[in-house]
Structure formats: structure tokens, C-alpha cells
Amino acid sequence: MTQRRFFIPQAAIEGDKAWICGSDAHHLRNVLRLEKGDEIIIVSEGQEYQALISDFVDNQVLCTLRDATVGLGEPPLEVILLQGMPKGEKLELIIQKAVEIGVSKIVLLDTQRSVVKLDSSKAEKRLTRWRRIALEAAKQCRRSIVPQVEGIYKLSQWLEEQEQSEETLFLVPWEDERRAGIGEVLKEHRGIGKVIILIGPEGGLAEGEVAEAKRYGAKPVTLGPRILRTETAAIVAPALVLYQLGDLN
């Protein structure tokens, strides 16, 4: 039987003891019905621990840590997906598959053609759900970190807050780009440590948004002769990047 994985903050570890709290503790005890002495895997900040369930204390689970290893679920390349807010359940699919592929962070953007508009209270509730989806996907595919889900930003706001680095490749898959194929661009940047990918919502990015991204060093690229839906492009582009520069090959 596959051992269950539980992500906890580093602060929940004290020596060879660790605490699982909140909804994970409830799930472990009341849904999975694990018992004292059962073996699980605890993951914290890239470290994985073989652990034994030692005790149930109120609404918490006390575990004893044994062997610790560096997690193997993380690619050697940091990939950040900037995603224009799509409609319906598409975003849940994008988050789940991006985590499985190996994306390190997902940043949600309120772009010019985004149909979905959320006020701050609704956005915070949705972010809680989207982060839970990322957590569950990270458990399922044996990631060693839970990729962050951040937002909701204006593109200009997010770009202005970022530090420029020569070690970063910024790609904008865009249907109006005809010459620069993503494969050729990636071949020119082997050894890069970080890739940012900007994907538009339904209807794509406005020309002004692409121009704004270019002012911050972005390179428009084509994903091929066919127009992809936003949820398809958000999966295909990171997969191509992590195939060429990461560990999907």
C-alpha cells in the first residue's frame, strides 16, 4: 500500500517529533482511519521523513520521525506560470496539471480580456480552494513542496514587483507570433535557472499586455500552427519547458 503523504510547516517539527494539525489531522484519523504505529511520509520544505504515528492528542496527530531524505519530486528548474483568469472550472484543471508537471508557482492575473472578476472577499475564498487543489495535487504526484498559488494581480503590478535577473527567461506564448518557436528559444537558453510563462485567458492577451511584458524582457513565442485554448496552453507550455530544460525528459 502506498504510504500517505502529509505536508507540514517546519515549525511543526521539534527534534524527532512532528505534529500534524487541522484538516489533515482530521483526514488522517477519521477518513483514512490510520492508527498508532502506522507509517506515513511527512514532507516539509523539500525534506521527506519516514514517520510513525505515535499518538492522537485532541485534534492533532503526534508523529515520530525516522529517516530524512531530500525530496526527489522537484525539478532543477524554477517555472512560474502567470495565468490570466479563465472562466468556470478551467483554473482548477490548470492548477492541478501545472503542479503535476512541475511548476513551482502559479500567479493569477486579472488581464484585459479576463471575464471573471472577483472582489477581494470572493478572491480570498477562491484562493483558499485553489491552494487546496495545489496541495492535493502535490500529494498525489509526490512533490516535495506545495507550489504557491498567488493573486489576483494586474499584470503591471506583478511585473513591477519583480527583480530583473539575467538568469530568468520570460516567455509569452502568443497566437500573433509567427517566427520564434518555443523549442528554438529554449535551445538558446540551456542552463537557465528560472522560466516565467505568461498565458492569457480566453481571447488571449491584448497587444498592449504583450508589449508591456516585452518591456520587462519577455520573448513572445509560438506553440505551433494551431490555436490552443487557455487551459491547453497552460499545460503544454510548462511541459515543453520542463522537457527541454528540466526533468521531464
For each residue, the residues with C-beta under 8 A, 3 or more apart:
1:
2:
3: 39 40 41
4: 28 32 34 40 41 139
5: 40 41 42 43 139 142
6: 20 24 28 40 41 42 43 139
7: 24 42 43 44 135 138 139 146
8: 12 13 18 19 20 21 24 42 43 44
9: 12 44
10: 13 44 45
11:
12: 8 9 18 19 20 21 44
13: 8 10 17 18 44 65
14: 17 18
15:
16: 64 65 66
17: 13 14 54 62 63 64 65
18: 8 12 13 14 42 44 49 51 62 63 64 65
19: 8 12 60 61 62 63
20: 6 8 12 24 25 28 42 60 61 63
21: 8 12 24 25 59 60 61
22: 25 26 59
23: 26 27
24: 6 7 8 20 21 27 28
25: 20 21 22 28 29 59 60 61
26: 22 23 29 30 31 59
27: 23 24 30 31 32
28: 4 6 20 24 25 31 32 34 40 53 61
29: 25 26 32 33 34 56 61
30: 26 27 33
31: 26 27 28
32: 4 27 28 29
33: 29 30
34: 4 28 29 38 40 53
35: 38 53
36: 53 54 55 56
37: 52 53
38: 34 35 52 53
39: 3 50 51 52 53
40: 3 4 5 6 28 34 51 52 53 63
41: 3 4 5 6 48 49 50 51
42: 5 6 7 8 18 20 48 49 51 63 65
43: 5 6 7 8 46 47 48 49 71 143 144 145
44: 7 8 9 10 12 13 18 47 49
45: 10 145
46: 43 70 71 74 144 145
47: 43 44 68 69 70 71 144
48: 41 42 43 68 69 70 71 144
49: 18 41 42 43 44 65 66 67 68
50: 39 41 65 66 67
51: 18 39 40 41 42 63 64 65 66
52: 37 38 39 40 63 64 66
53: 28 34 35 36 37 38 39 40 56 61 62 63
54: 17 36 62 63 64
55: 36 61 62
56: 29 36 53 60 61 62
57: 60 61 62
58:
59: 21 22 25 26
60: 19 20 21 25 56 57
61: 19 20 21 25 28 29 53 55 56 57
62: 17 18 19 53 54 55 56 57
63: 17 18 19 20 40 42 51 52 53 54
64: 16 17 18 51 52 54
65: 13 16 17 18 42 49 50 51 68
66: 16 49 50 51 52
67: 49 50
68: 47 48 49 65
69: 47 48 72
70: 46 47 48 144
71: 43 46 47 48 74 143 144 145
72: 69 142 144
73: 138 141 142 143 144 145
74: 46 71 102 104 143 144 145
75: 79 102 104 242 246 247 248
76: 246 247
77: 102 192 193 194 195 241 242 245 246 247
78: 104 105 193 194 195
79: 75 102 103 104 105 194 195 196 197 238 241 242 246
80: 103 104 105 106 107 194 195 196 197
81: 94 98 103 105 106 107 197 199 234 238
82: 107 109 155 158 196 197 198 199
83: 86 91 94 106 107 108 109 199 201 230 234
84: 109 110 111 113 114 199 200 201 205 230
85: 91 108 109 110 111 114 115 116 118 151 152 201
86: 83 90 91 94 114 116 201 202 230 231
87: 90 115 116 201 202
88:
89: 92 93
90: 86 87 93 94 230 231
91: 83 85 86 94 95 108 130
92: 89 95 96 130 133
93: 89 90 96 97 231
94: 81 83 86 90 91 97 98 106 230 231 234 235
95: 91 92 98 99 106 130 133 134 137 149
96: 92 93 99 100 133 134 136 137
97: 93 94 100 101 137 234 235
98: 81 94 95 101 103 106 147 234 235 238
99: 95 96 103 134 137 138 141 143 147
100: 96 97 137 140 141
101: 97 98 235 238 239 242 248
102: 74 75 77 79 238 242 246 247 248
103: 79 80 81 98 99 106 147 238
104: 74 75 78 79 80 145 147 148
105: 78 79 80 81 147 148 149 150
106: 80 81 83 94 95 98 103 134 147 148 149 150
107: 80 81 82 83 150 151 153 158
108: 83 85 91 130 149 150 151 152 153
109: 82 83 84 85 114 151 152 153 154 155 158
110: 84 85 114 117 151 152 153 154
111: 84 85 114 155 200 201 205 206 209
112: 205 206 208 209
113: 84 200 201 202 203 204 205 206
114: 84 85 86 109 110 111 117 201
115: 85 87 201 202
116: 85 86 87 201
117: 110 114
118: 85 122 123 126 152
119: 122 123
120: 123 124
121: 124 125
122: 118 119 125 126
123: 118 119 120 126 127 151 152
124: 120 121 127 128
125: 121 122 128 129
126: 118 122 123 129 130
127: 123 124 130 131 149 151 152
128: 124 125 131 132
129: 125 126 132 133
130: 91 92 95 108 126 127 133 134 149
131: 127 128 134 135 146 149
132: 128 129 135 136
133: 92 95 96 129 130 136 137
134: 95 96 99 106 130 131 137 138 146 147 148 149
135: 7 131 132 138 139 146
136: 96 132 133 139 140
137: 95 96 97 99 100 133 134 140 141 143
138: 7 73 99 134 135 141 143 145 146 147
139: 4 5 6 7 135 136 142 143
140: 100 136 137
141: 73 99 100 137 138
142: 5 72 73 139
143: 43 71 73 74 99 137 138 139 146 147
144: 43 46 47 48 70 71 72 73 74
145: 43 45 46 71 73 74 104 138
146: 7 131 134 135 138 143
147: 98 99 103 104 105 106 134 138 143
148: 104 105 106 134
149: 95 105 106 108 127 130 131 134
150: 105 106 107 108 153
151: 85 107 108 109 110 123 127
152: 85 108 109 110 118 123 127
153: 107 108 109 110 150 157 158
154: 109 110 157 158
155: 82 109 111 158 159 198 209 212 213
156: 159 160 212
157: 153 154 160 161
158: 82 107 109 153 154 155 161 162
159: 155 156 162 212 213 216
160: 156 157
161: 157 158
162: 158 159 216
163:
164: 168 216 217
165: 168 194
166:
167: 192 193 194
168: 164 165 192 193 194 195 196 217
169: 185 186 189 192 194 195 196 219
170: 195 196 198 213 216 217 218 219
171: 182 185 195 196 197 198 218 219 221 237 241
172: 177 197 198 205 210 213 214 218 219 220 221
173: 177 182 197 198 199 220 221 222 223 228 233 237
174: 177 200 204 205 210 220 221 222
175: 204 222 227
176: 207 210 220
177: 172 173 174 180 220 221 222
178: 222
179: 222
180: 177 184 185 219 220 221 222
181: 184 185 221 222 224
182: 171 173 185 186 221 222 223 237 240 241
183: 186 187 240 244
184: 180 181 187 188
185: 169 171 180 181 182 188 189 219 221
186: 169 182 183 189 190 240 241 244 245
187: 183 184 190 244
188: 184 185
189: 169 185 186 192 245
190: 186 187 244 245
191:
192: 77 167 168 169 189 195 245
193: 77 78 167 168
194: 77 78 79 80 165 167 168 169
195: 77 78 79 80 168 169 170 171 192 241 245
196: 79 80 82 168 169 170 171 218
197: 79 80 81 82 171 172 173 237 238 241
198: 82 155 170 171 172 173 205 213 218
199: 81 82 83 84 173 230 233 234 237
200: 84 111 113 174 203 204 205 209 230
201: 83 84 85 86 87 111 113 114 115 116 204 230
202: 86 87 113 115 229 230
203: 113 200
204: 113 174 175 200 201
205: 84 111 112 113 172 174 198 200 209 210 213
206: 111 112 113 209 210
207: 176 210 211
208: 112 211 212
209: 111 112 155 200 205 206 212 213
210: 172 174 176 205 206 207 213 214 218 220
211: 207 208 214 215
212: 155 156 159 208 209 215 216
213: 155 159 170 172 198 205 209 210 216 218
214: 172 210 211 217 218 219 220
215: 211 212
216: 159 162 164 170 212 213
217: 164 168 170 214
218: 170 171 172 196 198 210 213 214
219: 169 170 171 172 180 185 214
220: 172 173 174 176 177 180 210 214
221: 171 172 173 174 177 180 181 182 185
222: 173 174 175 177 178 179 180 181 182
223: 173 182 228 233 236 237 240
224: 181
225:
226:
227: 175
228: 173 223 232 233 236
229: 202 232 233
230: 83 84 86 90 94 199 200 201 202 233 234
231: 86 90 93 94 234 235
232: 228 229 235 236
233: 173 199 223 228 229 230 236 237
234: 81 83 94 97 98 199 230 231 237 238
235: 94 97 98 101 231 232 238 239
236: 223 228 232 233 239 240
237: 171 173 182 197 199 223 233 234 240 241
238: 79 81 98 101 102 103 197 234 235 241 242
239: 101 235 236 242 243 248
240: 182 183 186 223 236 237 243 244
241: 77 79 171 182 186 195 197 237 238 244 245 246
242: 75 77 79 101 102 238 239 245 246 247 248
243: 239 240 246 248 249
244: 183 186 187 190 240 241 249
245: 77 186 189 190 192 195 241 242
246: 75 76 77 79 102 241 242 243 249
247: 75 76 77 102 242
248: 75 101 102 239 242 243
249: 243 244 246
